[in-house]
Amino acid sequence: MEFRIGNGFDVHKLINGDSIILCGVKIPHDKTLSGHSDADVGYHSICDALYGALSEGDIGTHFPATSKKWKDANSIIFLKHAYRLVNNLEYKIMNIDTTFICERPKISDYHTQMKANIAAILKIDISRVSIKATTTERLGFCGREEGIACLTTVGLFRNE
């Protein structure tokens, strides 16, 4: 068997708004995430982890922010694309471990739906998806609630 590991990281700025989208879940909030697409840092970091494990660049390689085509795009498009590459290269997803870095919102209130969304898109058992969160103890841009960051690690395998 061949094993591959990939890491992905994404961050988006928080601006005035009424909700944020994390791993496809719309969460009521007094701010929103700013970005070229829907700014879903969860899906974006998972994409980058998958692309990294495959040595296929990053999300910007496949969906450049300079392209008007991807303005306000739903990040499900990006995640489905990354999944197609995994399949085309005959890999299987062992697991996904995603960590949100933010003071608010409380991720544990939404992690079950996030896991279900990811598992459905990537066609894996929900037991292979981990969602968790940490704060920065009010330090840095995440601690000041200026943005939300997300880090993801994925494991892939295929039979040789």
N, C-alpha and C positions, 0 to 999 in steps of 0.2 A: 504494500500500500504506500501511496505517496500522501504525505500530510503537508498542509500549508496553513500558516497563521497570518492574519492581517489585522492591522490596527487602523482605526479611523477616528478623526477628531473634527468637530465642527463647532462653530460659535456664531451666534447672531446677536445683534444689538436689540435691546428692549426699547420700545418707543410707546407713546400714548396709544391706547387702544382698549378693547374690551374682551379679548380672548387670545390664546396662543394655541398653536397646533404642535403636539408632540407625538410622534409615532402614529400619526393619523387621528389622534384624539383631540377634539376641540375642547379646550379647558377655559372656563370663565376666569378672567384675570383683568386687572386694571391697566395692563399693558399688552402689547403685541410684539412679536418678533419681526424685525425688519430684514428683508432680503430680496433678492431678485425673483426668486420663486416664492413658495409659501413659507420659506424659512424654517422648515421642520428639521431642527438640528438632530433629532433622533434618527430619522430616515437618512439624512445626509451622512451622518457618521457611520451608519451601517453600510451604506453604499461604498464609502471610502475604504472601509475595512474589507469588504468583498473585493473591490477593485485591487486593493493592495495585495491581498492574498493571491490573486490571479496575476499580479504584475501587469495590470491593465490601466495604470495611471490613477486618476482620481475623478471625482464627480465633475470638476471643472474641465477635464479632458473631454468628457462625453457630452456635457451640457454646459457650455461656456456662459458665464454671466453676461458676456458681451452680446449674446444673441437675444434678439427681441422675441424669438420663438419660445423661450423658456420663461419670459416675464410672467409672474404670478402662477406658474405651473404647479400642479399638484405633485408633491414629491413621490407619490405612489408610482408615477411614470419612471422616475429615476431608479427606484428600488426594483421594479419589475425588469428594467433593463439590466441591472446588475445580476439579478437572478437568472436571466436568459444567458448571460455570459458564463455563469457558474455551470449551468446545464450544458451549454454548447461545448465547454471544455471538459465535460463529463465528471465534474466534481460533485460531491454531496456536502451539505452543511452539517458539521458535527454539532456546533453550538454557536450561540451568539450571546455575548455578555456586554450589556450597554449600561453606562453610568451617566446620569445627568448631573451637572454641577450647577446648582442654583440654590438660592435661599427660599424662593417660592416659585411655583406652587408646590404643594406637598405631593410628590410623585406617587407615593404609595396609594393615594386615593384613585389613581388611574392606571396603575401598572398592569392590572389584569387585562384590561381592554387593549393596552398597548401590545402586550405579549400576544394576544389573540390576533391582532391586526398583522403583526410581523409574521407569525406562524402561518397565517392564511396566505399572505402574499408569497412567502418563500416556500410554501408547501412542505413545512416541517412540523413535527409534533411540538406543541406548546412547551413541553418539558425541556426542550432544547434552547429556550429563549429565557434569558435573565434580564430583568430591568431593575435598576436600583438608582439611588440618588445619594448625593452628599452635598453638604454646604462647604463654604470656604471660611466658616466662622466669621462672616462679615468682612473678610479681607478681599482685596482686589476688585476687579470689575464685576465679577459674579456676586461677591459679597455686598457690593454697593447696589446690586440689582440693576446694573447697566446692561447686562446680557446674560444669556444662558449658554453653557457649553455642554458638549456631550462627547464621551469617549466610548468607542466600541472595539472589542476584540472578537474575531471570528476564527473558527477552526474549520478547515475543509479537508476532505480526503477523497481519494479515488483509487481504484484498483489499477495496478500497472499491467 
